[in-house]
Amino acid sequence: MELEPGLTNYIKGIKYLKRDNPEYVAYYDFILNNSKEKKRGPLTEEAEKELQNLGKYPIKECYRNAQTLSICNKDIKYIEGWVEPTDIPIPIEHAWNEYKGKIIDVTLKQRNATDFSIWDVSELRKELAERTHEDATYLGVEIPTIYVAKSVLKLKMHTTLLPHFFFNCIVPKKRNELVPEECGDMKNYKF
């Protein structure tokens, strides 16, 4: 099976490799049906102003950063999936946020992936002028903030939630079983 480059085709390839396991096939079908590839673009001036005081977020802690940001800001959505940065030639499991339809990624460094310093959003304007990662491609599924918050409290840690969300919320919904309250509103998902 030969695929074209891109995150969607990467997920199709994983699904193909797992084709003998119906649970994995259903999981990757859910991702493909509920996500689309997006490019990271520059923030609008309005969004920059509204996001000035987000705080400091360490790199290499995408789940913690994105979960915290969505829990603390009701207008910011939590997204989990894969990113393909311009300077790293392979897809990476990742978490980020969306605000007013724009990708907010406080974890992916704006300049050098080997710079392990902490940065904050007030530096964003300077960073965007240097290197924006606008060509980074994202593919992910929104997870309701209520599910994120309750999962972090239950697990007592920040970790990937997409598989948990699928098996705890989507699978019961597909089976017409009782869906836990923390799964939030399920009407926007394609099954």
C-alpha positions as CSV (number, residue, x, y, z in Angstrom):
1,M,0.0,0.0,0.0
2,E,1.6,3.3,-1.1
3,L,0.3,6.6,0.2
4,E,0.8,10.2,-0.7
5,P,2.4,12.3,2.0
6,G,0.2,14.1,4.6
7,L,-1.2,13.4,8.0
8,T,-4.5,12.0,6.7
9,N,-2.6,9.4,4.7
10,Y,-0.4,8.7,7.6
11,I,-3.5,7.8,9.7
12,K,-4.8,5.7,6.8
13,G,-1.5,3.9,6.8
14,I,-1.6,3.1,10.5
15,K,-5.2,1.9,10.1
16,Y,-4.1,-0.4,7.3
17,L,-1.3,-1.8,9.5
18,K,-3.9,-2.4,12.2
19,R,-6.5,-3.8,9.8
20,D,-6.8,-7.2,11.7
21,N,-7.9,-5.5,14.9
22,P,-11.5,-4.1,14.6
23,E,-11.1,-1.8,17.7
24,Y,-8.1,-0.1,16.1
25,V,-9.9,0.2,12.8
26,A,-12.8,1.8,14.5
27,Y,-10.5,4.2,16.4
28,Y,-8.7,5.4,13.3
29,D,-12.0,5.6,11.4
30,F,-13.3,7.9,14.1
31,I,-10.2,10.1,13.8
32,L,-10.5,10.3,10.0
33,N,-14.2,11.1,10.2
34,N,-13.8,13.8,12.9
35,S,-10.7,15.7,11.8
36,K,-9.2,17.5,8.9
37,E,-5.8,18.7,8.1
38,K,-5.2,22.4,9.0
39,K,-2.2,24.6,8.5
40,R,-1.1,26.8,11.4
41,G,-1.4,30.4,10.4
42,P,-0.6,33.7,12.0
43,L,-2.9,35.0,14.7
44,T,-5.1,38.0,14.1
45,E,-4.1,41.1,15.9
46,E,-7.3,40.8,17.9
47,A,-6.5,37.2,19.0
48,E,-2.9,38.3,19.9
49,K,-4.3,41.0,22.2
50,E,-6.8,38.6,23.8
51,L,-4.1,35.9,24.4
52,Q,-1.4,38.2,25.8
53,N,-1.6,36.9,29.3
54,L,-1.6,33.2,28.8
55,G,1.4,32.6,30.9
56,K,4.5,30.4,30.4
57,Y,4.4,27.0,28.9
58,P,7.4,24.6,28.7
59,I,8.1,22.8,25.4
60,K,7.8,19.0,25.3
61,E,4.7,19.1,27.5
62,C,2.0,19.5,25.0
63,Y,-0.7,17.6,26.8
64,R,-0.2,19.5,30.0
65,N,0.0,22.8,28.3
66,A,-3.0,22.4,26.0
67,Q,-5.2,20.8,28.7
68,T,-4.4,23.6,31.2
69,L,-5.0,26.3,28.6
70,S,-8.5,24.8,27.7
71,I,-9.5,24.2,31.3
72,C,-8.5,27.8,32.3
73,N,-10.1,29.5,29.3
74,K,-13.6,28.6,28.3
75,D,-13.3,29.9,24.7
76,I,-10.2,27.9,24.0
77,K,-10.7,24.4,22.6
78,Y,-8.6,21.3,23.3
79,I,-7.4,19.3,20.2
80,E,-5.4,16.1,20.2
81,G,-3.9,14.3,17.2
82,W,-0.7,14.7,15.2
83,V,1.4,17.6,13.9
84,E,3.9,17.6,11.1
85,P,6.3,20.6,11.8
86,T,8.2,22.0,8.9
87,D,11.6,21.1,10.4
88,I,10.8,17.6,11.5
89,P,9.9,15.2,8.6
90,I,7.7,12.8,10.6
91,P,4.2,13.1,12.2
92,I,4.3,13.6,16.0
93,E,1.5,12.8,18.4
94,H,0.6,16.2,19.8
95,A,-2.0,18.3,21.6
96,W,-2.8,22.0,20.9
97,N,-5.7,24.4,21.2
98,E,-7.9,26.4,18.9
99,Y,-9.2,29.8,19.5
100,K,-11.7,31.4,17.1
101,G,-10.8,28.8,14.4
102,K,-7.0,29.5,14.7
103,I,-4.5,27.0,16.0
104,I,-2.8,28.1,19.2
105,D,0.2,25.9,19.9
106,V,2.1,27.1,23.0
107,T,4.3,24.0,23.0
108,L,5.7,23.9,19.5
109,K,8.6,26.3,19.6
110,Q,8.4,29.1,17.0
111,R,12.1,29.0,16.2
112,N,14.4,26.2,17.1
113,A,13.1,22.7,18.1
114,T,16.4,22.1,20.1
115,D,15.9,25.2,22.3
116,F,14.5,23.9,25.5
117,S,13.8,27.3,27.2
118,I,10.4,28.4,28.4
119,W,8.6,31.0,26.4
120,D,5.5,32.9,26.9
121,V,2.9,34.3,24.5
122,S,4.0,37.9,25.0
123,E,7.0,36.9,22.9
124,L,4.7,35.6,20.2
125,R,4.8,38.7,18.0
126,K,8.7,38.7,17.8
127,E,8.7,35.0,17.2
128,L,6.2,35.2,14.4
129,A,8.4,37.7,12.7
130,E,11.3,35.3,12.8
131,R,9.7,32.0,12.0
132,T,6.1,31.1,12.2
133,H,5.8,27.3,11.5
134,E,2.8,28.4,9.3
135,D,3.6,25.4,7.2
136,A,3.2,23.0,10.1
137,T,0.2,20.7,9.4
138,Y,-2.2,19.6,12.2
139,L,-4.8,16.8,12.2
140,G,-6.8,16.2,15.4
141,V,-10.0,15.8,17.2
142,E,-11.6,18.2,19.6
143,I,-12.1,16.7,23.1
144,P,-14.7,18.5,25.2
145,T,-13.2,20.6,28.0
146,I,-15.4,19.0,30.6
147,Y,-13.9,15.6,29.7
148,V,-10.4,17.0,29.8
149,A,-10.9,18.5,33.2
150,K,-12.5,15.5,34.8
151,S,-9.9,13.1,33.2
152,V,-7.0,15.2,34.6
153,L,-8.5,15.1,38.1
154,K,-9.3,11.4,37.8
155,L,-5.9,10.3,36.4
156,K,-3.9,12.9,38.5
157,M,-1.7,13.5,35.5
158,H,-1.7,15.1,32.1
159,T,-1.5,12.5,29.3
160,T,-3.0,11.7,25.9
161,L,-6.7,11.6,26.2
162,L,-7.8,10.7,22.6
163,P,-7.8,6.9,23.1
164,H,-9.5,7.3,26.5
165,F,-12.2,9.6,25.0
166,F,-12.8,7.2,22.1
167,F,-13.2,4.1,24.3
168,N,-15.0,5.8,27.2
169,C,-17.4,8.0,25.2
170,I,-17.5,7.2,21.5
171,V,-17.7,3.4,21.8
172,P,-20.6,3.5,24.3
173,K,-22.4,6.1,22.1
174,K,-22.0,3.8,19.0
175,R,-23.4,0.9,21.0
176,N,-26.4,3.0,22.2
177,E,-25.2,2.5,25.8
178,L,-25.1,5.0,28.6
179,V,-22.5,7.7,27.9
180,P,-20.8,9.2,31.0
181,E,-21.8,12.8,31.7
182,E,-18.2,14.0,31.4
183,C,-18.2,13.1,27.7
184,G,-20.0,16.3,27.0
185,D,-22.2,17.0,24.0
186,M,-21.7,14.2,21.5
187,K,-23.9,15.6,18.6
188,N,-20.9,17.0,16.6
189,Y,-19.1,13.7,16.2
190,K,-19.5,11.4,13.2
191,F,-19.7,7.8,14.1
